[in-house]
Amino acid sequence: MTHAFDPKRTALLTIDLQNDFLHAQGAYGRAGQTSEAISALPARVKPLVDALRAKGGVYISAQFTLVPGPDGEPLIAPHLKELRPFLGKGDFAPGAFGHNLVDELSPADFTVEKVAYSAFYQTRLEYILRYLGIDTLIVGGIGTPGAPHPCAAGHDGSDRPGAERPCGRFRQHHYRARRGMT
């Protein structure tokens, strides 16, 4: 699909390209959860970040966040705790090493903390896009059974025509099964 666009009204939104997912000392690395496709993403995304910025576009990083509770233990949704029992205190915590965007892509023009699969749901992303007059959004990042598809589809789940979803996954077979692919 060909789409004419104004780079100055375009944003690149990456999903979850942060140390807790990608770095060996991050939450997933410490748990032995790695993926070559995911590890390759920063190097694949960096030229696009640079080219878009050179033309006046912006780079937004949406980063998965586990909000620390009063005792420091993260507020983790029950389904996520079941799927990722290794997550604990300090993982994906705002301001922590693991929560940060990977060095190869730092700094983003804007960082959005997300507590759900979608970077739109309960975040300030929509405000940023409207304020900057962004009408073209390029979305890519780590794919789980729930993201970045909800970001490309919208938090309400309605598909956006022609949305491209360049991403890597920890378990490709889970995604393909969910989508009815072989």
Summary of the structure (lengths in Angstrom):
residues: 182
radius of gyration: 15.9
end to end distance: 24.0
largest distance: 50.9
contacts: 537
relative contact order: 0.21
helix: 34%
strand: 18%
